[in-house]
Amino acid sequence: MREEARHLLHEAITAHGVAATARRLGVARASLSLVYHDKYPGSTARMEERILRVLARPCPVYGGPWGPACLQPAPEWKRQARL
């Protein structure tokens, strides 16, 4: 797995845990854990593509890197700005 994907995965798991990161990626928790610990028996190419596609996107609420605040509803001023 490329270093960028590994770094994004590590950051997400450190911040949110394996289960929450797996839900966000739309994959099984066990599969993500195996990939994270370099024990996944198959090719990780599709998982890497998914990690880069999902985790590299900016937070839709604040525009910066993903964090706990991104899981919350947008503040009222942000919702008004979108209208």
Buried (B, 14 or more C-beta within 10 A) or exposed (E): BEEEBBEBBEBBBEEBEBEBBBBBBEBEBEBBBBBBEEEBEEEBEEBBEBBBEBBEEEEEBBEEBBBEEBEEEBEEEEEEEEE
